[in-house]
Amino acid sequence: MASYHLSVKTIKRSARRSATAAAAYRVGERIECQREGRVHDYTRKQGIEETFILTPKDAPDWAQDRSRLWNEAEASETRRNSVTAREWELALPSEISAGARSQITRDFAQELVSRYGVAVDVAIHAPHREGDQRNHHAHVLTSTRKLEAEGFTTKTRVLDSAKTGGVEIEQMRGLWAELQNRALERAGEVERVDHRSLEKQRDAAQERGDKLSAEELDRDPELKLGPAANSMERRAKAMAERQGREYVPVTERGAVVHAARQARVAFR
């Protein structure tokens, strides 16, 4: 079943993080951080399906060099507590093809470039071996300054401001839902995603007089399993299928999630 996830995090020096390390880890490359004098080598990292960089049309040529790009981003910040990058983490629908997942991720990244004038570095990851095999996802790392012909310039304050940041992120959340739903429709899938909270979805259903949907949405958000429990439940499901028997959750969290899903299916 298609599910929605978009989260936005910041790469902060105050948390002892750097844009160079974040980029190297997500794309599985070796980047030497000139500011720290450290080498971040993740060339052995597996599960990376695709990486690419998108920049504004007047950006300098060196912006396509990942090491140079993120070292320049680090050099443009002088404060010890600077935010040097921003990460948008996206869940990708397993119901569509790898090519379609790549395209909607690229479309989302291009909108970030066009809307904020930033550099965008994308890594699309396959599901973890021990996790849910539907968990295709992308890490979209962006600069926190505009990238222009002369290099990094002004901060993207529209995303930093308490007044405008939430509004901007909500609009991007809506765009991500729209991109996924178009791809699901093209693939002939009936499932759709919704970026709104359950409460907002329920209110909308009530406003249009859809009592059945409103009642179905009158529930708590689904409990997150976490990597360890997810792995255990996946193995339990696979074993149940091999043995031709009904799947029985093996963790407390798994039981809660399974019961909630079964209740929703019965309700429909």
PyRosetta script that sets phi, psi and omega in degrees:
from pyrosetta import init, pose_from_sequence

init()
pose = pose_from_sequence("MASYHLSVKTIKRSARRSATAAAAYRVGERIECQREGRVHDYTRKQGIEETFILTPKDAPDWAQDRSRLWNEAEASETRRNSVTAREWELALPSEISAGARSQITRDFAQELVSRYGVAVDVAIHAPHREGDQRNHHAHVLTSTRKLEAEGFTTKTRVLDSAKTGGVEIEQMRGLWAELQNRALERAGEVERVDHRSLEKQRDAAQERGDKLSAEELDRDPELKLGPAANSMERRAKAMAERQGREYVPVTERGAVVHAARQARVAFR")
pose.set_psi(1, 130.2)
pose.set_omega(1, -178.9)
pose.set_phi(2, -62.8)
pose.set_psi(2, 137.1)
pose.set_omega(2, 179.0)
pose.set_phi(3, -134.0)
pose.set_psi(3, 156.2)
pose.set_omega(3, -174.9)
pose.set_phi(4, -105.5)
pose.set_psi(4, 134.8)
pose.set_omega(4, 171.2)
pose.set_phi(5, -152.1)
pose.set_psi(5, 125.6)
pose.set_omega(5, 168.9)
pose.set_phi(6, -144.7)
pose.set_psi(6, 123.3)
pose.set_omega(6, 175.8)
pose.set_phi(7, -128.6)
pose.set_psi(7, 149.9)
pose.set_omega(7, -179.8)
pose.set_phi(8, -122.2)
pose.set_psi(8, 126.5)
pose.set_omega(8, 179.6)
pose.set_phi(9, -127.4)
pose.set_psi(9, 159.9)
pose.set_omega(9, 177.7)
pose.set_phi(10, -113.1)
pose.set_psi(10, 147.0)
pose.set_omega(10, 174.8)
pose.set_phi(11, -97.8)
pose.set_psi(11, 107.0)
pose.set_omega(11, -172.4)
pose.set_phi(12, -112.5)
pose.set_psi(12, 137.9)
pose.set_omega(12, 173.9)
pose.set_phi(13, -66.2)
pose.set_psi(13, -32.2)
pose.set_omega(13, -179.1)
pose.set_phi(14, -63.8)
pose.set_psi(14, -20.9)
pose.set_omega(14, 176.8)
pose.set_phi(15, -97.8)
pose.set_psi(15, 12.3)
pose.set_omega(15, 179.3)
pose.set_phi(16, 62.1)
pose.set_psi(16, 39.6)
pose.set_omega(16, 178.1)
pose.set_phi(17, -118.5)
pose.set_psi(17, 157.1)
pose.set_omega(17, 179.3)
pose.set_phi(18, -136.7)
pose.set_psi(18, 154.8)
pose.set_omega(18, 178.3)
pose.set_phi(19, -66.5)
pose.set_psi(19, -34.9)
pose.set_omega(19, -179.1)
pose.set_phi(20, -65.6)
pose.set_psi(20, -43.6)
pose.set_omega(20, 179.2)
pose.set_phi(21, -67.4)
pose.set_psi(21, -42.0)
pose.set_omega(21, -179.6)
pose.set_phi(22, -61.5)
pose.set_psi(22, -44.4)
pose.set_omega(22, -179.5)
pose.set_phi(23, -65.7)
pose.set_psi(23, -47.0)
pose.set_omega(23, -178.6)
pose.set_phi(24, -58.6)
pose.set_psi(24, -43.0)
pose.set_omega(24, -177.9)
pose.set_phi(25, -66.8)
pose.set_psi(25, -43.6)
pose.set_omega(25, -174.5)
pose.set_phi(26, -71.5)
pose.set_psi(26, -33.0)
pose.set_omega(26, -178.3)
pose.set_phi(27, -99.8)
pose.set_psi(27, -6.9)
pose.set_omega(27, 178.5)
pose.set_phi(28, 71.6)
pose.set_psi(28, 46.5)
pose.set_omega(28, -179.4)
pose.set_phi(29, -126.9)
pose.set_psi(29, 176.3)
pose.set_omega(29, 177.2)
pose.set_phi(30, -105.2)
pose.set_psi(30, 120.2)
pose.set_omega(30, 178.9)
pose.set_phi(31, -130.4)
pose.set_psi(31, 127.3)
pose.set_omega(31, 175.5)
pose.set_phi(32, -90.9)
pose.set_psi(32, 122.1)
pose.set_omega(32, 179.6)
pose.set_phi(33, -86.4)
pose.set_psi(33, 112.6)
pose.set_omega(33, -177.6)
pose.set_phi(34, -69.5)
pose.set_psi(34, -32.5)
pose.set_omega(34, -179.1)
pose.set_phi(35, -70.1)
pose.set_psi(35, -42.3)
pose.set_omega(35, -177.5)
pose.set_phi(36, -88.0)
pose.set_psi(36, -22.5)
pose.set_omega(36, -174.0)
pose.set_phi(37, 72.1)
pose.set_psi(37, 29.4)
pose.set_omega(37, -179.1)
pose.set_phi(38, -120.5)
pose.set_psi(38, 153.7)
pose.set_omega(38, 175.9)
pose.set_phi(39, -108.2)
pose.set_psi(39, 126.1)
pose.set_omega(39, 177.4)
pose.set_phi(40, -105.5)
pose.set_psi(40, 106.4)
pose.set_omega(40, -174.2)
pose.set_phi(41, -116.0)
pose.set_psi(41, 108.2)
pose.set_omega(41, 178.8)
pose.set_phi(42, -123.1)
pose.set_psi(42, 33.2)
pose.set_omega(42, -177.4)
pose.set_phi(43, -67.8)
pose.set_psi(43, -15.0)
pose.set_omega(43, 178.1)
pose.set_phi(44, -90.0)
pose.set_psi(44, -4.7)
pose.set_omega(44, -178.4)
pose.set_phi(45, -64.7)
pose.set_psi(45, 136.2)
pose.set_omega(45, -178.0)
pose.set_phi(46, -111.0)
pose.set_psi(46, 170.1)
pose.set_omega(46, 175.7)
pose.set_phi(47, 86.8)
pose.set_psi(47, 10.0)
pose.set_omega(47, 179.7)
pose.set_phi(48, -93.9)
pose.set_psi(48, 116.0)
pose.set_omega(48, -174.4)
pose.set_phi(49, -90.0)
pose.set_psi(49, -34.0)
pose.set_omega(49, -176.4)
pose.set_phi(50, -161.8)
pose.set_psi(50, 144.1)
pose.set_omega(50, 174.0)
pose.set_phi(51, -136.8)
pose.set_psi(51, 148.6)
pose.set_omega(51, 175.0)
pose.set_phi(52, -163.9)
pose.set_psi(52, 159.1)
pose.set_omega(52, 180.0)
pose.set_phi(53, -118.8)
pose.set_psi(53, 133.7)
pose.set_omega(53, 174.6)
pose.set_phi(54, -120.6)
pose.set_psi(54, 138.6)
pose.set_omega(54, -178.6)
pose.set_phi(55, -138.7)
pose.set_psi(55, 163.2)
pose.set_omega(55, 174.1)
pose.set_phi(56, -60.7)
pose.set_psi(56, 156.5)
pose.set_omega(56, -172.6)
pose.set_phi(57, -63.6)
pose.set_psi(57, -26.7)
pose.set_omega(57, -179.0)
pose.set_phi(58, -98.8)
pose.set_psi(58, 13.7)
pose.set_omega(58, -179.9)
pose.set_phi(59, -67.7)
pose.set_psi(59, 150.0)
pose.set_omega(59, 178.0)
pose.set_phi(60, -66.4)
pose.set_psi(60, 155.9)
pose.set_omega(60, -177.5)
pose.set_phi(61, -60.4)
pose.set_psi(61, -32.0)
pose.set_omega(61, -176.3)
pose.set_phi(62, -65.2)
pose.set_psi(62, -12.9)
pose.set_omega(62, -178.3)
pose.set_phi(63, -67.6)
pose.set_psi(63, -16.8)
pose.set_omega(63, 176.7)
pose.set_phi(64, -82.8)
pose.set_psi(64, -7.8)
pose.set_omega(64, 175.3)
pose.set_phi(65, -90.4)
pose.set_psi(65, 107.8)
pose.set_omega(65, -172.4)
pose.set_phi(66, -58.1)
pose.set_psi(66, -43.1)
pose.set_omega(66, 179.6)
pose.set_phi(67, -62.4)
pose.set_psi(67, -46.5)
pose.set_omega(67, 179.7)
pose.set_phi(68, -65.0)
pose.set_psi(68, -42.0)
pose.set_omega(68, -178.0)
pose.set_phi(69, -55.8)
pose.set_psi(69, -52.3)
pose.set_omega(69, -174.0)
pose.set_phi(70, -80.7)
pose.set_psi(70, -24.6)
pose.set_omega(70, 171.0)
pose.set_phi(71, -68.4)
pose.set_psi(71, -37.5)
pose.set_omega(71, 176.0)
pose.set_phi(72, -66.2)
pose.set_psi(72, -38.2)
pose.set_omega(72, 177.7)
pose.set_phi(73, -62.7)
pose.set_psi(73, -41.7)
pose.set_omega(73, 177.3)
pose.set_phi(74, -65.5)
pose.set_psi(74, -41.6)
pose.set_omega(74, -177.7)
pose.set_phi(75, -67.4)
pose.set_psi(75, -24.7)
pose.set_omega(75, -178.7)
pose.set_phi(76, -75.6)
pose.set_psi(76, -11.2)
pose.set_omega(76, 180.0)
pose.set_phi(77, -108.0)
pose.set_psi(77, 131.3)
pose.set_omega(77, -175.3)
pose.set_phi(78, -112.4)
pose.set_psi(78, -12.2)
pose.set_omega(78, -176.6)
pose.set_phi(79, -88.9)
pose.set_psi(79, 150.2)
pose.set_omega(79, -179.1)
pose.set_phi(80, -69.8)
pose.set_psi(80, -22.8)
pose.set_omega(80, -179.4)
pose.set_phi(81, -108.0)
pose.set_psi(81, 22.9)
pose.set_omega(81, -177.0)
pose.set_phi(82, -65.3)
pose.set_psi(82, 148.0)
pose.set_omega(82, 168.6)
pose.set_phi(83, -93.7)
pose.set_psi(83, 116.3)
pose.set_omega(83, -172.7)
pose.set_phi(84, -99.5)
pose.set_psi(84, -15.3)
pose.set_omega(84, 178.1)
pose.set_phi(85, -159.5)
pose.set_psi(85, 164.7)
pose.set_omega(85, 177.3)
pose.set_phi(86, -130.1)
pose.set_psi(86, 137.0)
pose.set_omega(86, -179.0)
pose.set_phi(87, -115.8)
pose.set_psi(87, 128.5)
pose.set_omega(87, 173.4)
pose.set_phi(88, -105.8)
pose.set_psi(88, 117.4)
pose.set_omega(88, -179.3)
pose.set_phi(89, -102.7)
pose.set_psi(89, 125.3)
pose.set_omega(89, -173.0)
pose.set_phi(90, -122.0)
pose.set_psi(90, 133.6)
pose.set_omega(90, 169.5)
pose.set_phi(91, -86.0)
pose.set_psi(91, 134.8)
pose.set_omega(91, -178.1)
pose.set_phi(92, -107.8)
pose.set_psi(92, 138.3)
pose.set_omega(92, -177.8)
pose.set_phi(93, -63.6)
pose.set_psi(93, 129.7)
pose.set_omega(93, 176.7)
pose.set_phi(94, -76.8)
pose.set_psi(94, -15.0)
pose.set_omega(94, -175.8)
pose.set_phi(95, -76.8)
pose.set_psi(95, -12.5)
pose.set_omega(95, -179.1)
pose.set_phi(96, -109.5)
pose.set_psi(96, 168.9)
pose.set_omega(96, -176.0)
pose.set_phi(97, -74.1)
pose.set_psi(97, 164.9)
pose.set_omega(97, 177.3)
pose.set_phi(98, -60.4)
pose.set_psi(98, -38.9)
pose.set_omega(98, 178.6)
pose.set_phi(99, -63.9)
pose.set_psi(99, -39.7)
pose.set_omega(99, 178.8)
pose.set_phi(100, -68.9)
pose.set_psi(100, -37.9)
pose.set_omega(100, 177.0)
pose.set_phi(101, -63.1)
pose.set_psi(101, -41.1)
pose.set_omega(101, 178.5)
pose.set_phi(102, -62.6)
pose.set_psi(102, -42.7)
pose.set_omega(102, -176.0)
pose.set_phi(103, -66.9)
pose.set_psi(103, -43.8)
pose.set_omega(103, -178.9)
pose.set_phi(104, -69.7)
pose.set_psi(104, -31.4)
pose.set_omega(104, 175.6)
pose.set_phi(105, -66.6)
pose.set_psi(105, -42.7)
pose.set_omega(105, 178.1)
pose.set_phi(106, -63.3)
pose.set_psi(106, -41.1)
pose.set_omega(106, 178.7)
pose.set_phi(107, -62.9)
pose.set_psi(107, -41.1)
pose.set_omega(107, 178.3)
pose.set_phi(108, -64.9)
pose.set_psi(108, -45.5)
pose.set_omega(108, 179.9)
pose.set_phi(109, -61.7)
pose.set_psi(109, -40.1)
pose.set_omega(109, 179.5)
pose.set_phi(110, -64.4)
pose.set_psi(110, -34.6)
pose.set_omega(110, 177.2)
pose.set_phi(111, -66.7)
pose.set_psi(111, -36.7)
pose.set_omega(111, 176.0)
pose.set_phi(112, -62.1)
pose.set_psi(112, -42.7)
pose.set_omega(112, 178.1)
pose.set_phi(113, -61.5)
pose.set_psi(113, -50.1)
pose.set_omega(113, -176.1)
pose.set_phi(114, -66.8)
pose.set_psi(114, -39.5)
pose.set_omega(114, -174.4)
pose.set_phi(115, -76.5)
pose.set_psi(115, -38.7)
pose.set_omega(115, -172.8)
pose.set_phi(116, -116.1)
pose.set_psi(116, -10.0)
pose.set_omega(116, 178.8)
pose.set_phi(117, 72.0)
pose.set_psi(117, 26.6)
pose.set_omega(117, -175.5)
pose.set_phi(118, -101.8)
pose.set_psi(118, 168.3)
pose.set_omega(118, 170.4)
pose.set_phi(119, -87.2)
pose.set_psi(119, 141.4)
pose.set_omega(119, -176.5)
pose.set_phi(120, -129.1)
pose.set_psi(120, 127.3)
pose.set_omega(120, -178.9)
pose.set_phi(121, -118.4)
pose.set_psi(121, 119.6)
pose.set_omega(121, -171.3)
pose.set_phi(122, -114.1)
pose.set_psi(122, 137.6)
pose.set_omega(122, 172.2)
pose.set_phi(123, -132.3)
pose.set_psi(123, 121.1)
pose.set_omega(123, 176.5)
pose.set_phi(124, -98.6)
pose.set_psi(124, 125.5)
pose.set_omega(124, -175.3)
pose.set_phi(125, -111.1)
pose.set_psi(125, 143.6)
pose.set_omega(125, 172.4)
pose.set_phi(126, -77.9)
pose.set_psi(126, 163.5)
pose.set_omega(126, 176.5)
pose.set_phi(127, -59.4)
pose.set_psi(127, 147.3)
pose.set_omega(127, 176.7)
pose.set_phi(128, -66.1)
pose.set_psi(128, 147.0)
pose.set_omega(128, -176.9)
pose.set_phi(129, -57.1)
pose.set_psi(129, -39.3)
pose.set_omega(129, -175.1)
pose.set_phi(130, -96.5)
pose.set_psi(130, 4.5)
pose.set_omega(130, -177.9)
pose.set_phi(131, -107.9)
pose.set_psi(131, -165.2)
pose.set_omega(131, 177.8)
pose.set_phi(132, -65.9)
pose.set_psi(132, 122.4)
pose.set_omega(132, -176.1)
pose.set_phi(133, -73.9)
pose.set_psi(133, 0.7)
pose.set_omega(133, 173.0)
pose.set_phi(134, -93.9)
pose.set_psi(134, -3.0)
pose.set_omega(134, -170.9)
pose.set_phi(135, -82.6)
pose.set_psi(135, 61.6)
pose.set_omega(135, 171.0)
pose.set_phi(136, -73.9)
pose.set_psi(136, 139.2)
pose.set_omega(136, -177.1)
pose.set_phi(137, -155.1)
pose.set_psi(137, 165.3)
pose.set_omega(137, -179.8)
pose.set_phi(138, -133.6)
pose.set_psi(138, 144.3)
pose.set_omega(138, 173.2)
pose.set_phi(139, -109.8)
pose.set_psi(139, 120.6)
pose.set_omega(139, -177.2)
pose.set_phi(140, -115.9)
pose.set_psi(140, 104.4)
pose.set_omega(140, -176.6)
pose.set_phi(141, -96.4)
pose.set_psi(141, 127.4)
pose.set_omega(141, -179.6)
pose.set_phi(142, -123.2)
pose.set_psi(142, 151.9)
pose.set_omega(142, 173.4)
pose.set_phi(143, -72.2)
pose.set_psi(143, 160.2)
pose.set_omega(143, 177.7)
pose.set_phi(144, -101.5)
pose.set_psi(144, 3.4)
pose.set_omega(144, 174.0)
pose.set_phi(145, -123.0)
pose.set_psi(145, 152.8)
pose.set_omega(145, 174.8)
pose.set_phi(146, -66.3)
pose.set_psi(146, 145.1)
pose.set_omega(146, 177.1)
pose.set_phi(147, -109.0)
pose.set_psi(147, 113.3)
pose.set_omega(147, -178.2)
pose.set_phi(148, -120.3)
pose.set_psi(148, -176.9)
pose.set_omega(148, -174.7)
pose.set_phi(149, -54.7)
pose.set_psi(149, -36.1)
pose.set_omega(149, -177.7)
pose.set_phi(150, -86.9)
pose.set_psi(150, -0.5)
pose.set_omega(150, -179.6)
pose.set_phi(151, 116.0)
pose.set_psi(151, -156.8)
pose.set_omega(151, 179.2)
pose.set_phi(152, -73.6)
pose.set_psi(152, 133.6)
pose.set_omega(152, -175.8)
pose.set_phi(153, -122.1)
pose.set_psi(153, -112.1)
pose.set_omega(153, -171.6)
pose.set_phi(154, -80.8)
pose.set_psi(154, 152.9)
pose.set_omega(154, 177.0)
pose.set_phi(155, -69.4)
pose.set_psi(155, 149.7)
pose.set_omega(155, 176.5)
pose.set_phi(156, -85.7)
pose.set_psi(156, 73.6)
pose.set_omega(156, -173.6)
pose.set_phi(157, -64.2)
pose.set_psi(157, -23.0)
pose.set_omega(157, -179.2)
pose.set_phi(158, -61.1)
pose.set_psi(158, -27.9)
pose.set_omega(158, 177.9)
pose.set_phi(159, -89.2)
pose.set_psi(159, -19.1)
pose.set_omega(159, -177.7)
pose.set_phi(160, -88.9)
pose.set_psi(160, -27.0)
pose.set_omega(160, -175.4)
pose.set_phi(161, -70.6)
pose.set_psi(161, 137.8)
pose.set_omega(161, 177.4)
pose.set_phi(162, -64.5)
pose.set_psi(162, -28.1)
pose.set_omega(162, -178.2)
pose.set_phi(163, -76.8)
pose.set_psi(163, -38.7)
pose.set_omega(163, -173.8)
pose.set_phi(164, -109.5)
pose.set_psi(164, -22.0)
pose.set_omega(164, -175.3)
pose.set_phi(165, -60.1)
pose.set_psi(165, -46.6)
pose.set_omega(165, -179.4)
pose.set_phi(166, -63.4)
pose.set_psi(166, -38.8)
pose.set_omega(166, 179.4)
pose.set_phi(167, -64.6)
pose.set_psi(167, -44.3)
pose.set_omega(167, -179.6)
pose.set_phi(168, -62.4)
pose.set_psi(168, -45.9)
pose.set_omega(168, -178.3)
pose.set_phi(169, -65.2)
pose.set_psi(169, -38.0)
pose.set_omega(169, 178.6)
pose.set_phi(170, -64.3)
pose.set_psi(170, -37.6)
pose.set_omega(170, 177.7)
pose.set_phi(171, -66.7)
pose.set_psi(171, -38.9)
pose.set_omega(171, 177.1)
pose.set_phi(172, -68.9)
pose.set_psi(172, -33.2)
pose.set_omega(172, 175.1)
pose.set_phi(173, -62.3)
pose.set_psi(173, -41.5)
pose.set_omega(173, 178.3)
pose.set_phi(174, -64.4)
pose.set_psi(174, -41.0)
pose.set_omega(174, 177.7)
pose.set_phi(175, -61.8)
pose.set_psi(175, -42.4)
pose.set_omega(175, -179.0)
pose.set_phi(176, -63.9)
pose.set_psi(176, -38.7)
pose.set_omega(176, 176.1)
pose.set_phi(177, -63.5)
pose.set_psi(177, -43.3)
pose.set_omega(177, -179.6)
pose.set_phi(178, -62.1)
pose.set_psi(178, -43.5)
pose.set_omega(178, 179.6)
pose.set_phi(179, -62.5)
pose.set_psi(179, -42.4)
pose.set_omega(179, 179.2)
pose.set_phi(180, -65.5)
pose.set_psi(180, -44.5)
pose.set_omega(180, -177.0)
pose.set_phi(181, -65.7)
pose.set_psi(181, -36.2)
pose.set_omega(181, 175.2)
pose.set_phi(182, -62.9)
pose.set_psi(182, -42.5)
pose.set_omega(182, -179.8)
pose.set_phi(183, -66.8)
pose.set_psi(183, -39.6)
pose.set_omega(183, 177.9)
pose.set_phi(184, -63.8)
pose.set_psi(184, -39.8)
pose.set_omega(184, 178.7)
pose.set_phi(185, -65.2)
pose.set_psi(185, -44.0)
pose.set_omega(185, 179.0)
pose.set_phi(186, -61.5)
pose.set_psi(186, -31.7)
pose.set_omega(186, -179.4)
pose.set_phi(187, -82.2)
pose.set_psi(187, -2.1)
pose.set_omega(187, 179.4)
pose.set_phi(188, 80.0)
pose.set_psi(188, 17.5)
pose.set_omega(188, -179.8)
pose.set_phi(189, -87.6)
pose.set_psi(189, 145.1)
pose.set_omega(189, 178.7)
pose.set_phi(190, -90.0)
pose.set_psi(190, -20.8)
pose.set_omega(190, -179.4)
pose.set_phi(191, -66.8)
pose.set_psi(191, 147.0)
pose.set_omega(191, 175.2)
pose.set_phi(192, -136.8)
pose.set_psi(192, 157.9)
pose.set_omega(192, 176.9)
pose.set_phi(193, -109.6)
pose.set_psi(193, 159.5)
pose.set_omega(193, 179.0)
pose.set_phi(194, -139.3)
pose.set_psi(194, 124.1)
pose.set_omega(194, -176.5)
pose.set_phi(195, -80.3)
pose.set_psi(195, -11.3)
pose.set_omega(195, -176.9)
pose.set_phi(196, -77.3)
pose.set_psi(196, 156.8)
pose.set_omega(196, 176.4)
pose.set_phi(197, -67.1)
pose.set_psi(197, 160.6)
pose.set_omega(197, 177.6)
pose.set_phi(198, -57.7)
pose.set_psi(198, -38.3)
pose.set_omega(198, -179.4)
pose.set_phi(199, -62.4)
pose.set_psi(199, -44.6)
pose.set_omega(199, 179.9)
pose.set_phi(200, -68.5)
pose.set_psi(200, -38.3)
pose.set_omega(200, 176.7)
pose.set_phi(201, -63.3)
pose.set_psi(201, -40.3)
pose.set_omega(201, -179.9)
pose.set_phi(202, -65.3)
pose.set_psi(202, -43.9)
pose.set_omega(202, 178.9)
pose.set_phi(203, -61.0)
pose.set_psi(203, -40.3)
pose.set_omega(203, 179.9)
pose.set_phi(204, -65.3)
pose.set_psi(204, -40.2)
pose.set_omega(204, 179.2)
pose.set_phi(205, -64.6)
pose.set_psi(205, -39.2)
pose.set_omega(205, 178.7)
pose.set_phi(206, -66.5)
pose.set_psi(206, -38.2)
pose.set_omega(206, -179.8)
pose.set_phi(207, -64.9)
pose.set_psi(207, -33.9)
pose.set_omega(207, 179.8)
pose.set_phi(208, -91.9)
pose.set_psi(208, 6.0)
pose.set_omega(208, 175.1)
pose.set_phi(209, 79.0)
pose.set_psi(209, 17.8)
pose.set_omega(209, -179.3)
pose.set_phi(210, -92.5)
pose.set_psi(210, 83.9)
pose.set_omega(210, -175.1)
pose.set_phi(211, -66.3)
pose.set_psi(211, -36.6)
pose.set_omega(211, -178.8)
pose.set_phi(212, -61.5)
pose.set_psi(212, -47.5)
pose.set_omega(212, 179.1)
pose.set_phi(213, -65.3)
pose.set_psi(213, -38.1)
pose.set_omega(213, -180.0)
pose.set_phi(214, -62.2)
pose.set_psi(214, -40.7)
pose.set_omega(214, 179.0)
pose.set_phi(215, -68.2)
pose.set_psi(215, -39.7)
pose.set_omega(215, 179.3)
pose.set_phi(216, -64.2)
pose.set_psi(216, -34.5)
pose.set_omega(216, -178.2)
pose.set_phi(217, -82.8)
pose.set_psi(217, -3.9)
pose.set_omega(217, -179.8)
pose.set_phi(218, -83.5)
pose.set_psi(218, 70.9)
pose.set_omega(218, -177.5)
pose.set_phi(219, -149.0)
pose.set_psi(219, 164.0)
pose.set_omega(219, 176.1)
pose.set_phi(220, -76.6)
pose.set_psi(220, 152.6)
pose.set_omega(220, 175.4)
pose.set_phi(221, -58.2)
pose.set_psi(221, 147.1)
pose.set_omega(221, -177.5)
pose.set_phi(222, -63.7)
pose.set_psi(222, 136.2)
pose.set_omega(222, 177.1)
pose.set_phi(223, -64.0)
pose.set_psi(223, 137.7)
pose.set_omega(223, 177.5)
pose.set_phi(224, -84.8)
pose.set_psi(224, 130.4)
pose.set_omega(224, -177.9)
pose.set_phi(225, -70.8)
pose.set_psi(225, -42.8)
pose.set_omega(225, -172.5)
pose.set_phi(226, 88.5)
pose.set_psi(226, 156.8)
pose.set_omega(226, -174.1)
pose.set_phi(227, -57.7)
pose.set_psi(227, -43.8)
pose.set_omega(227, -175.5)
pose.set_phi(228, -67.1)
pose.set_psi(228, -51.4)
pose.set_omega(228, -179.4)
pose.set_phi(229, -65.1)
pose.set_psi(229, -37.3)
pose.set_omega(229, 179.3)
pose.set_phi(230, -60.3)
pose.set_psi(230, -43.5)
pose.set_omega(230, 179.4)
pose.set_phi(231, -63.2)
pose.set_psi(231, -43.6)
pose.set_omega(231, -179.7)
pose.set_phi(232, -64.4)
pose.set_psi(232, -41.9)
pose.set_omega(232, -179.4)
pose.set_phi(233, -68.9)
pose.set_psi(233, -36.6)
pose.set_omega(233, 178.7)
pose.set_phi(234, -62.8)
pose.set_psi(234, -43.2)
pose.set_omega(234, 178.6)
pose.set_phi(235, -64.9)
pose.set_psi(235, -38.5)
pose.set_omega(235, 180.0)
pose.set_phi(236, -65.4)
pose.set_psi(236, -39.4)
pose.set_omega(236, 178.4)
pose.set_phi(237, -65.3)
pose.set_psi(237, -43.2)
pose.set_omega(237, -179.2)
pose.set_phi(238, -63.0)
pose.set_psi(238, -41.4)
pose.set_omega(238, 179.9)
pose.set_phi(239, -66.5)
pose.set_psi(239, -39.9)
pose.set_omega(239, 179.3)
pose.set_phi(240, -62.8)
pose.set_psi(240, -39.2)
pose.set_omega(240, 178.9)
pose.set_phi(241, -65.9)
pose.set_psi(241, -42.2)
pose.set_omega(241, -180.0)
pose.set_phi(242, -64.4)
pose.set_psi(242, -35.6)
pose.set_omega(242, -177.0)
pose.set_phi(243, -89.6)
pose.set_psi(243, -1.0)
pose.set_omega(243, 177.9)
pose.set_phi(244, 66.9)
pose.set_psi(244, 32.7)
pose.set_omega(244, -179.8)
pose.set_phi(245, -123.5)
pose.set_psi(245, 170.9)
pose.set_omega(245, -179.3)
pose.set_phi(246, -73.5)
pose.set_psi(246, 138.0)
pose.set_omega(246, 178.1)
pose.set_phi(247, -70.2)
pose.set_psi(247, 131.9)
pose.set_omega(247, 175.6)
pose.set_phi(248, -122.8)
pose.set_psi(248, 121.7)
pose.set_omega(248, -179.3)
pose.set_phi(249, -55.3)
pose.set_psi(249, 146.4)
pose.set_omega(249, -178.0)
pose.set_phi(250, -110.9)
pose.set_psi(250, -4.0)
pose.set_omega(250, 177.0)
pose.set_phi(251, -125.0)
pose.set_psi(251, 158.6)
pose.set_omega(251, 179.8)
pose.set_phi(252, -62.7)
pose.set_psi(252, -43.3)
pose.set_omega(252, 178.9)
pose.set_phi(253, -65.4)
pose.set_psi(253, -40.3)
pose.set_omega(253, 178.8)
pose.set_phi(254, -61.0)
pose.set_psi(254, -38.5)
pose.set_omega(254, 179.6)
pose.set_phi(255, -65.5)
pose.set_psi(255, -40.8)
pose.set_omega(255, 179.3)
pose.set_phi(256, -63.5)
pose.set_psi(256, -46.5)
pose.set_omega(256, -179.1)
pose.set_phi(257, -65.2)
pose.set_psi(257, -43.5)
pose.set_omega(257, -178.8)
pose.set_phi(258, -62.8)
pose.set_psi(258, -42.3)
pose.set_omega(258, -179.9)
pose.set_phi(259, -63.9)
pose.set_psi(259, -40.6)
pose.set_omega(259, 179.8)
pose.set_phi(260, -64.9)
pose.set_psi(260, -41.5)
pose.set_omega(260, 179.9)
pose.set_phi(261, -67.8)
pose.set_psi(261, -40.0)
pose.set_omega(261, 178.9)
pose.set_phi(262, -64.7)
pose.set_psi(262, -37.5)
pose.set_omega(262, 179.7)
pose.set_phi(263, -65.4)
pose.set_psi(263, -39.3)
pose.set_omega(263, 179.8)
pose.set_phi(264, -67.6)
pose.set_psi(264, -38.3)
pose.set_omega(264, 178.1)
pose.set_phi(265, -64.9)
pose.set_psi(265, -42.8)
pose.set_omega(265, -179.5)
pose.set_phi(266, -65.2)
pose.set_psi(266, -35.5)
pose.set_omega(266, -178.3)
pose.set_phi(267, -65.3)
pose.set_psi(267, -37.7)
pose.set_omega(267, -178.7)
pose.set_phi(268, -68.1)
pose.dump_pdb("model.pdb")
